[in-house]
Structures are given as C-alpha cells and as structure tokens.
Amino acid sequence: MDIIHQLQWRYATKSFNSTKYLPEEKLSVLCQAFNLTATSYGLQPIKLVVIKDKKIQLKLVEHSMNQLQIAQASHVLVFCIETNIDEEFVLEYFNRVHKLRQTPKNILKPFQDFLISDFENKPLEEIEVWATKQAYLAMGNLLTVCALEGIDSCPMEGFAPEKYDEILGLKQQGLKSVLLLPIGYRDEDDMFADFKKVRKELPNSVIHYN
C-alpha cells in the first residue's frame, strides 16, 4: 500500500454517509491500534469510548457545536484521560510489566518509586495536561490507521467535554473526555473530499542536518 497516497486521500470529513457502517473487524483494528499507541512512560493514562448508539449520537450533536458528523458517523470515538493518576495506577502498570516480562520487582522498584513520587508532587492541572498530550498521540495514530484502512474520519476539539462526561457517565468511571473522532464513510456529496490539501512546501516543513 502507498502510505503517502492514503494520507493524501484522507481529509477531515464534513459529511458522512449515515447508511454505511464500519465492519466489526475494522473497528477492532482501530481499538487495537489505540491500545498499541506509544504513551509517556508506557502508562496509558487514556481510554477510548466507542459510541454506536444513534440516539446518543443525536443527543451529543448540540454539545458538539452542532457538527452533524457526530450524528452521521458510523461510530464516534471519544478520547478520554484518566483522572486518578495515583500510586495505585502506577503500581498496576508495574505489575503488568512484572507479569508479562518476568522482570524482577527489585529491578522495577527504583523507577516505580520515582514515578509514584513524581505524580504525587505534581499539581492535578499539570497531570491532566500531560495525560491530554497522550490522547493527542493516540488520535494522531488512529488518523493514520484510518487512512490506511480506508476509513473516513474527522478530528474534533470543538465540543463541551463536561456535557459529554455527564451524558456518558464518564466521571463515575474516573474519566474526562478531551477529543472526538467520528468515523465511517464519506458522503458522495461532500465537496470537501475533492479539495486539494493546503500544506507548506516540504522544504518549509522539514529541516535536515546532514
């Protein structure tokens, strides 16, 4: 597959075909890709909420700056951050490392203790900014995977997170919504599909030191 061709094909879809749905195997690829996204320290302070319920999608439109893609899309992916990055959260990660890699706990302990102390001494706002950066990494990854899989998507920041959190019951799950990605298949009448990409010339975008 020509990756550059697929990235040229990708665009922020303005109108989805509401009658076309993503096959479960495609959705599974996206979920696995999300879980495999690189994150700081490997801690994965993010979760993905997948919405396929049209009633919920319609309800969310008014809290998404009335962007109709939320209702039209096959699925809406909501990128969330964990709100409790504490000792228990860090210990859970190191227990997974120990279990999967068989790394002795005494080898893991110095780094484990460092992270626990580091997060205990950070203000909540700083931790949330850090976690949100990991959500952006995940969205970037899924945008590329969508392009490679021939899935249309539209990254969104314009929404009311507190309303999403309320409707989806995210606070009770220790989560906050930070980004949206409606996915599906473009409508044939979406004129934006044929617009040329507006990007800098490559020499003005990339600096080489040889």
C-alpha positions in Angstrom: 0.0 0.0 0.0 1.2 3.5 -0.8 1.1 5.2 2.6 1.5 8.7 1.1 -1.3 8.1 -1.3 -3.6 7.1 1.6 -2.6 10.2 3.6 -3.4 12.4 0.6 -6.8 10.6 0.3 -7.5 11.4 4.0 -9.3 14.6 4.9 -11.4 16.0 7.7 -14.7 14.5 6.6 -17.5 17.1 6.7 -20.4 14.8 5.7 -20.7 11.1 6.4 -22.9 8.6 4.7 -25.2 7.7 7.6 -26.4 4.5 5.9 -22.9 2.9 5.8 -21.5 1.3 8.9 -18.0 0.2 9.8 -17.5 -3.6 9.9 -16.6 -5.0 13.3 -13.2 -6.2 12.0 -12.3 -2.6 11.0 -13.4 -1.3 14.4 -11.3 -4.0 16.1 -8.2 -2.8 14.2 -8.8 0.8 15.4 -9.3 -0.4 19.0 -6.1 -2.4 18.9 -4.2 0.4 17.3 -5.4 2.7 20.1 -4.2 0.3 22.7 -0.8 0.0 20.9 -0.2 3.7 20.8 3.0 5.0 22.4 2.5 6.9 25.6 4.8 8.6 28.1 6.4 6.0 30.4 4.1 3.5 28.8 1.5 4.3 31.4 -1.5 4.7 29.1 -3.4 7.4 31.0 -6.1 7.3 28.4 -9.2 5.3 27.4 -11.3 5.2 24.3 -15.1 5.3 24.4 -16.8 3.9 21.3 -20.3 5.1 20.5 -22.5 3.3 18.0 -25.9 4.3 19.6 -27.6 6.7 17.2 -29.8 8.1 20.0 -26.8 9.0 22.0 -25.0 10.4 18.9 -28.0 12.6 18.1 -28.1 13.8 21.7 -24.4 14.8 21.6 -24.7 17.0 18.4 -25.9 20.1 20.3 -22.9 19.7 22.6 -20.5 19.4 19.6 -21.1 22.9 18.2 -23.9 21.3 16.1 -21.4 19.4 14.0 -23.6 16.9 12.2 -20.8 14.4 11.6 -21.5 13.3 15.2 -24.9 12.0 14.2 -24.0 10.9 10.7 -20.9 8.8 11.5 -20.9 5.1 11.8 -19.2 5.4 15.2 -18.0 8.3 17.4 -14.7 7.7 19.2 -14.3 9.7 22.4 -10.7 10.1 23.7 -10.6 10.3 27.5 -8.0 10.8 30.1 -7.8 9.1 33.5 -8.5 11.4 36.4 -6.8 9.3 39.0 -3.1 9.0 38.2 -2.0 7.9 41.7 0.1 5.3 43.4 -2.4 2.6 42.6 -2.4 3.5 38.9 1.4 3.4 38.7 1.6 0.1 40.6 -0.9 -1.5 38.3 1.4 -0.7 35.4 4.4 -2.2 37.0 2.5 -5.3 38.0 1.7 -5.8 34.3 5.4 -5.3 33.4 6.4 -7.9 36.0 3.8 -10.3 34.8 4.4 -10.0 31.1 8.2 -9.6 31.0 9.0 -11.5 34.2 11.2 -8.6 35.3 12.2 -8.9 39.0 10.3 -6.5 41.2 13.5 -5.3 42.8 14.7 -4.2 39.4 11.5 -2.3 38.7 11.2 -0.7 42.1 13.5 2.4 41.7 11.7 3.6 38.6 8.3 2.6 40.1 9.1 4.7 43.3 10.3 7.6 41.1 7.0 7.8 39.2 4.9 7.5 42.3 6.8 10.3 43.9 6.8 12.4 40.7 3.0 12.2 40.2 2.3 12.8 43.9 4.2 16.1 43.7 2.6 17.3 40.5 -0.5 19.6 40.6 -3.6 18.0 39.1 -3.7 20.5 36.3 -0.2 19.6 35.2 -1.1 15.8 35.2 -4.2 16.5 33.2 -2.2 18.4 30.6 0.3 15.5 30.4 -2.4 13.0 30.0 -4.2 15.0 27.3 -0.9 15.1 25.3 -1.1 11.3 25.3 -4.6 11.4 23.9 -3.3 13.6 21.0 -0.7 10.9 20.3 -3.4 8.3 20.2 -5.6 10.4 17.9 -2.7 11.0 15.5 -2.0 7.3 15.4 -5.7 6.5 14.7 -5.9 9.1 11.9 -3.1 7.4 10.1 -4.6 3.9 10.7 -8.0 5.1 9.5 -6.3 6.4 6.3 -4.5 3.0 5.7 -7.8 1.1 6.3 -9.9 3.4 4.0 -11.9 4.7 6.9 -13.0 8.4 6.8 -12.6 10.5 10.0 -12.9 14.0 11.3 -10.8 15.0 14.4 -12.6 17.4 16.7 -11.8 19.6 19.6 -14.9 21.7 19.4 -17.3 20.2 21.9 -18.4 20.6 25.5 -16.5 18.0 27.5 -18.5 18.4 30.7 -21.7 17.6 28.8 -20.1 14.5 27.2 -18.9 13.4 30.6 -22.4 13.8 32.0 -24.2 12.0 29.2 -21.8 9.2 29.0 -21.3 8.8 32.8 -17.6 9.3 32.5 -16.9 11.0 35.8 -18.1 7.9 37.6 -15.6 5.9 35.6 -12.7 8.2 36.6 -12.5 9.7 33.1 -12.7 13.1 31.3 -13.3 13.5 27.6 -10.8 15.6 25.7 -11.1 14.7 21.9 -13.6 13.4 19.4 -13.2 11.3 16.3 -16.3 10.5 14.3 -15.5 7.7 11.8 -17.3 6.0 8.9 -17.5 6.6 5.2 -17.8 9.9 3.4 -21.0 11.0 1.7 -20.7 11.2 -2.1 -21.9 14.8 -1.9 -19.2 16.0 0.5 -17.5 18.6 -1.7 -14.5 18.8 0.7 -13.4 15.3 -0.4 -12.1 16.8 -3.7 -10.4 19.9 -2.3 -6.6 19.9 -2.7 -4.6 19.7 0.5 -3.2 23.0 1.6 0.2 22.3 3.1 3.6 24.0 3.3 6.2 23.1 0.7 8.2 20.2 2.2 11.5 22.3 2.5 9.5 24.7 4.6 8.2 22.0 6.8 11.2 19.7 7.4 14.7 20.7 8.4 17.6 18.4 7.7 21.0 18.3 9.4 23.3 16.1 7.4 
